[in-house]
Amino acid sequence: MTFVFVLFFFSGEIAHFGAGVFLLIQLISIISFITWLNEFFLSQKDAERCHVHVMLLATIAYTLCILGVILMYIWYVPDPSCLLNIFFITWTLFLIQLMASISLHPKINAGFLTPSLMGLYVVFICCEPVGEICNRNAESSSRTDWLTIISFVVALLAMVIATFSTGVDSQCFQFRKDENQEEDAIPYGYGFFHFVFATGAMYFAMLLIGWNIHHSMKR
């Protein structure tokens, strides 16, 4: 019995670490996708006609980022003593402004779409508070928390996309891809493929148990 307990404990710790590694993999996947999307709109022949649509999408995304930060202050900072939540939410707001400033710099000139979409991802990652003491939603009634369900579905979709996009393309971690790759060459590495899927499974396991490997979830 003791051996089984120790085995489950170490398995949980390994899954905890692997889930953190997958968050980095997912971040790289999101950055690659947003970069590709931005280059796609900028390289089109009718880019001027798409300019209005790109600006509209970027404005909506940036507005949602600011709205998300405001809601996090309302939901997760019910008391000034919640310093950890205040730090992470403020740091998220700082990162959004920093990304926008760098992207709009004349030497970078990457546009407004990239930082706004990346800001949505950063807000989504920050939207999980630590503990229930500084969580205003935890004090509400015990009805179904639709925000948690939506967050779980979005996280699941992001996990699937990131797992497949990085698992079948190990060159996404390289700054320069090998354009002279042979046609018969395998487009992915077997070891990297299974590593990404293993960390993705660990991340999914952490979502199911609320990142808490020591105590069972109440609901």
Secondary structure, DSSP 8 states (H G I E B T S, - for coil): -HHHHHHHHHHHHHHHHHHHHHHHHHHHHHHHHHHHHHHHHHHSTTHHHHHHHHHHHHHHHHHHHHHHHHHHHHHH-SSTT-HHHHHHHHHHHHHHHHHHHHHTSTTT---SHHHHHHHHHHHHHHTS-SSSTT-GGGGS-SS--HHHHHHHHHHHHHHHHHHHHHHT-GGGGSSS--TT--TTS-SS-HHHHHHHHHHHHHHHHHHHTTT-SSS----
